[in-house]
Amino acid sequence: MGKSIVVVSAVNFTTGGPFTILKKFLAATNNKENVSFIALVHSAKELKESYPWVKFIEFPEVKGSWLKRLHFEYVVCKKLSKELNATHWICLHDITANVVTKKRYVYCHNPAPFYKGILFREILMEPSFFLFKMLYGLIYKINIKKNTAVFVQQFWMKEKFIKKYSINNIIVSRPEIKLSDKSQLTDDDSQFKNNPSELTIFYPAVPRVFKNYELIISAARKLKEQSNIKFLLTISGTENAYAKYIISLAEGLDNVHFLGYLDKEKIDHCYNISDIVCFPSRLETWGLPLSEAKERGKWVLASDFPFTRETLGSYEKKAFFDSNNDDMLVKLIIDFKKGNLKKDISDANFIYRNENVLVGFDELVNFITEEH
């Protein structure tokens, strides 16, 4: 059997969580016998030194527009797959490329097509999200049945794809979460400990209309008379129309602190000083702050959706609220402060215990490179 040539397409990943996904995937490609890896990226500047066994090809112009992106996926990639003699092709960013290879895969992580009840106000503040919601359903569909396998992060996404696209080769591939020794609840662990005189609630999220910052502002307003409760939010108000709107909602609230964009070191600091990680988002494929809170053994108050329940799984320091009900969130915060929050031993993943799941990028890369 000849050497496999695996092409990893990630030309749209440049920053944040998606770029982290690319780096973790590349790290998992090391020491694979009879396999060479080629990565198609926006820029290889930050990657070459860390992953010397990978050949990088740069396409800095592709991210400039959707027309360039579609031309790349459906025209350039076909030509490139022949020139590189690729045997495997993995698209890490949603679109199934038009290629000539023995094996083809796509990693779908954008849940926009499945967002329900988008408001007119949300369309005005973030029209690009509305377009994603409309177009991504169609983009996902193109070539999707030509894949050897389709990867998603959660079972709720798998069920949506089965229903919408009538395919059964969908595999759940989850991030690997390493829990701290503080992840299990002790008898008195519902009381806040970092600073007994002050309760700190942290919500790290970019300003997108589905992130539901409004609910936190509403809860903060109802709690403003309690001077020892403060909220840390990672927006500044200058990012976009939605961020500006949230700042206006919080006018006069001294218990809400807008921190703006934070680097990893500052994010870690905020996690460390926080008693609660609050996560009111209405749409995610995973919800990275949920995993980061679990890793640090923090209490999590989360919106009640399939994605939050799957991500939190059997983690005990969790409680859920209706994403439209600020009173529920306020009650949970007060219960926490009084020491009345108890462990939640429910596990949304129990019903999937007999399903095949890939955990971590090592298992994902192994699946792609092994014969099936």
C-alpha positions in Angstrom: 0.0 0.0 0.0 1.4 3.4 -1.0 1.8 6.5 1.1 -1.4 8.4 1.9 -1.5 12.1 1.2 -4.0 13.9 3.5 -5.0 17.4 2.6 -6.4 19.5 5.5 -8.4 22.5 4.2 -8.7 25.4 6.7 -8.2 28.6 4.6 -10.9 30.4 6.6 -9.4 29.8 10.0 -7.3 32.8 11.2 -8.2 33.6 14.8 -10.0 32.4 17.9 -11.7 29.1 18.4 -11.5 28.0 14.7 -7.7 28.6 14.6 -7.4 26.6 17.8 -9.2 23.8 16.2 -6.8 23.8 13.3 -3.7 23.8 15.6 -5.1 20.9 17.7 -5.8 19.0 14.5 -2.3 19.6 13.2 -0.8 18.6 16.5 -2.5 15.2 16.3 -1.0 14.5 12.8 2.5 14.0 14.2 4.2 10.6 14.0 1.8 9.0 11.5 3.6 6.3 9.5 3.1 6.2 5.7 1.0 9.4 5.8 2.0 12.9 4.7 -0.1 16.0 5.6 -0.6 19.1 3.5 -2.5 22.0 5.1 -4.2 24.7 3.0 -4.3 27.8 5.2 -4.7 31.6 5.1 -1.2 32.1 6.5 1.4 29.7 7.7 3.4 32.2 9.6 2.3 31.0 13.1 2.2 27.4 12.1 5.4 26.3 10.3 7.6 26.3 13.3 5.2 24.3 15.5 4.3 21.7 12.9 7.4 21.1 10.8 6.1 17.8 9.5 3.2 19.5 7.7 3.5 21.1 4.3 1.7 24.4 4.2 0.2 26.1 1.1 -1.1 29.6 1.7 -4.3 31.1 0.2 -4.4 34.6 1.8 -7.0 35.9 -0.7 -9.7 33.3 -0.2 -11.2 34.9 2.9 -11.7 38.2 1.1 -15.2 37.4 -0.1 -17.7 34.6 -0.4 -17.3 34.5 -4.2 -13.6 33.8 -3.7 -14.3 31.2 -1.1 -16.8 29.3 -3.3 -14.5 29.5 -6.3 -11.7 28.0 -4.1 -13.9 25.1 -2.8 -15.5 24.1 -6.0 -12.9 25.0 -8.7 -9.4 25.4 -7.2 -9.6 22.4 -4.9 -10.5 20.0 -7.7 -7.5 21.1 -9.6 -5.3 21.0 -6.5 -6.5 17.5 -5.4 -5.2 16.2 -8.8 -1.9 18.1 -8.7 -1.2 16.9 -5.1 -2.3 13.3 -5.8 -4.3 13.6 -2.6 -5.8 10.4 -1.2 -7.7 12.0 1.6 -9.3 15.4 1.9 -10.7 16.9 5.1 -12.5 20.2 5.1 -12.4 21.7 8.6 -14.8 24.5 7.8 -18.2 23.3 6.8 -18.1 23.3 3.0 -17.6 19.9 1.2 -15.0 20.7 -1.5 -15.2 19.5 -5.0 -12.2 17.1 -5.2 -11.0 13.9 -6.7 -9.8 11.7 -3.8 -10.3 8.3 -2.4 -11.6 9.6 0.9 -13.4 12.9 1.6 -14.6 14.4 4.9 -16.1 17.6 6.2 -16.3 19.0 9.7 -19.5 20.9 10.2 -19.5 23.4 13.1 -21.8 26.3 12.1 -25.2 25.8 13.6 -26.8 28.9 12.0 -29.3 27.0 9.8 -30.9 25.6 13.0 -31.4 28.8 14.8 -35.1 29.3 15.6 -37.1 32.4 16.1 -34.7 35.0 14.8 -36.0 38.5 15.6 -36.3 41.4 13.2 -34.1 43.4 15.6 -31.4 40.7 15.4 -31.5 40.8 11.6 -31.0 44.6 11.6 -28.1 44.4 14.1 -26.3 41.4 12.5 -27.5 40.9 8.9 -24.6 38.6 8.1 -25.9 36.1 10.7 -29.3 36.1 9.0 -27.6 35.4 5.6 -25.6 32.6 7.2 -28.9 31.1 8.5 -30.4 31.2 5.1 -27.4 30.2 3.0 -25.6 27.7 5.2 -28.4 25.2 4.9 -27.8 25.2 1.1 -24.0 25.3 1.3 -24.0 22.3 3.7 -26.1 20.4 1.1 -23.7 20.7 -1.8 -21.6 17.6 -2.2 -22.5 16.4 1.3 -23.5 12.9 0.1 -20.1 12.5 -1.5 -18.3 12.4 1.8 -16.9 9.3 3.4 -18.0 10.8 6.7 -19.5 14.0 8.0 -18.2 15.2 11.5 -20.2 17.2 13.9 -19.5 18.0 17.6 -22.8 16.9 19.2 -25.7 14.5 18.8 -28.3 17.2 18.4 -26.4 18.4 15.3 -26.2 14.8 14.0 -30.0 14.4 14.4 -30.5 17.7 12.5 -28.3 16.6 9.7 -29.9 13.2 9.4 -33.4 14.9 9.2 -32.4 17.7 6.8 -30.0 15.9 4.4 -31.0 12.3 4.7 -27.5 11.0 5.3 -26.4 8.3 7.8 -22.6 8.6 7.7 -22.5 11.3 10.4 -19.9 10.9 13.2 -19.9 12.9 16.5 -16.3 14.1 17.1 -16.0 15.9 20.5 -13.2 18.0 22.1 -11.4 16.2 24.9 -12.2 17.8 28.2 -9.8 17.3 31.1 -11.5 18.0 34.4 -9.7 19.5 37.4 -9.8 18.0 40.8 -12.4 20.7 41.7 -14.9 19.4 39.3 -16.8 17.3 41.8 -19.1 18.9 44.3 -18.4 18.8 48.1 -21.1 19.2 50.7 -20.5 23.0 51.1 -19.3 23.8 47.6 -22.4 25.7 46.5 -21.3 28.7 48.6 -19.0 31.2 46.7 -15.4 30.9 47.9 -13.1 33.1 45.9 -14.2 36.3 47.8 -16.9 35.8 50.4 -17.7 39.5 50.3 -18.3 39.6 46.6 -19.9 37.2 44.1 -18.4 37.4 40.6 -20.2 36.1 37.5 -18.3 35.8 34.2 -19.6 35.5 30.7 -16.8 35.3 28.0 -18.4 35.6 24.6 -18.1 37.6 21.4 -21.0 40.0 20.7 -23.3 38.0 18.4 -27.1 38.4 18.5 -27.6 34.8 19.6 -25.2 35.2 22.6 -28.2 36.6 24.5 -26.3 39.3 26.5 -29.7 40.9 27.1 -30.7 38.3 29.6 -27.6 39.0 31.8 -28.3 42.8 31.7 -31.9 42.2 32.7 -30.7 39.9 35.6 -28.1 42.5 36.6 -30.7 45.2 36.8 -32.9 43.1 39.1 -29.9 42.5 41.3 -28.4 46.0 41.3 -29.4 46.6 44.9 -27.2 43.8 46.0 -23.8 45.5 45.9 -21.8 42.4 46.4 -22.7 40.8 43.0 -20.9 41.8 39.8 -20.9 40.7 36.2 -17.8 40.5 34.0 -18.6 40.7 30.2 -16.1 40.5 27.4 -17.5 43.2 25.1 -16.7 46.9 24.8 -19.5 48.3 22.8 -17.4 49.2 19.8 -17.4 45.8 18.1 -20.7 46.0 16.2 -24.3 47.3 16.4 -25.3 44.5 18.8 -22.5 45.3 21.3 -23.5 49.0 21.2 -27.1 48.0 21.9 -26.1 45.9 24.9 -24.0 48.8 26.3 -27.1 51.0 26.0 -29.2 48.5 27.9 -26.8 48.5 30.8 -26.8 52.3 31.3 -26.7 53.1 35.0 -25.7 49.6 36.1 -22.6 49.7 38.3 -22.6 46.0 38.8 -21.9 45.3 35.1 -18.2 45.6 33.9 -17.5 45.6 30.2 -13.9 44.4 29.7 -13.7 44.2 25.9 -11.6 41.6 24.1 -9.3 39.7 26.5 -6.2 37.7 25.6 -5.8 34.2 27.0 -3.9 35.3 30.1 -6.7 37.7 31.0 -9.4 35.2 30.3 -7.7 32.8 32.6 -7.5 35.4 35.3 -11.2 36.2 35.0 -12.1 32.5 35.3 -9.9 32.2 38.4 -11.5 35.1 40.2 -15.1 34.2 39.2 -17.5 32.1 41.3 -20.0 31.4 38.4 -19.6 31.1 34.7 -22.9 32.2 33.2 -23.8 31.0 29.6 -27.2 32.3 28.3 -26.3 31.7 24.6 -29.2 30.4 22.4 -27.0 28.7 19.8 -23.7 26.8 19.8 -22.2 23.6 18.4 -20.3 23.2 21.6 -19.9 26.2 23.8 -16.2 26.6 24.6 -16.8 28.5 27.9 -18.8 25.5 29.2 -15.8 23.3 28.7 -13.4 25.8 30.2 -15.6 26.2 33.2 -15.7 22.4 33.6 -11.9 22.2 33.3 -11.6 24.7 36.2 -14.3 23.2 38.4 -16.5 26.3 38.2 -20.2 26.5 38.8 -22.1 26.9 35.5 -25.5 28.5 35.0 -26.5 27.8 31.4 -29.4 28.3 29.1 -31.5 25.1 28.8 -30.7 23.7 25.3 -29.6 20.3 24.0 -26.1 21.7 23.2 -25.6 23.0 26.8 -26.8 19.7 28.3 -24.6 17.7 26.0 -21.5 19.8 26.6 -21.9 19.7 30.4 -22.9 16.1 30.5 -22.5 14.5 33.9 -20.7 17.6 35.3 -22.4 18.2 38.7 -21.8 21.9 39.2 -24.5 23.0 36.8 -28.0 24.5 36.7 -30.2 25.5 33.8 -32.6 28.3 33.1 -34.9 29.3 30.3 -33.0 31.6 27.9 -36.0 34.1 27.9 -36.5 34.1 31.6 -34.3 36.5 33.6 -36.2 35.7 36.8 -35.0 32.1 36.6 -31.4 33.3 36.3 -31.8 35.7 39.2 -33.2 32.9 41.4 -30.3 30.6 40.6 -27.8 33.4 41.4 -29.5 34.1 44.7 -29.7 30.4 45.5 -26.0 30.1 44.8 -25.2 33.0 47.1 -27.3 31.5 49.9 -25.6 28.1 49.4 -28.8 26.5 48.2 -27.7 25.2 44.8 -27.3 21.4 44.9 -25.5 19.1 42.6 -27.1 18.0 39.4 -26.3 14.4 38.6 -28.3 14.3 35.3 -26.4 13.4 32.2 -27.8 14.3 28.8 -25.3 12.0 27.1 -26.5 8.8 28.9 -29.0 8.1 26.1 -26.1 8.1 23.6 -23.9 5.7 25.6 -24.1 3.0 22.9 -23.3 5.4 20.1 -19.8 5.7 18.6 -18.1 8.9 19.5 -14.6 10.2 18.6 -13.1 12.1 21.6 -10.3 14.5 21.0 -8.3 15.2 17.8 -6.1 12.2 18.1 -9.1 9.9 17.6 -10.4 12.1 14.7 -7.1 12.0 12.9 -6.8 8.2 13.4 -10.2 7.7 12.0 -9.4 9.7 8.9 -6.1 8.0 8.2 -7.1 4.4 9.0 -8.7 2.1 6.5 -12.5 1.6 7.0 
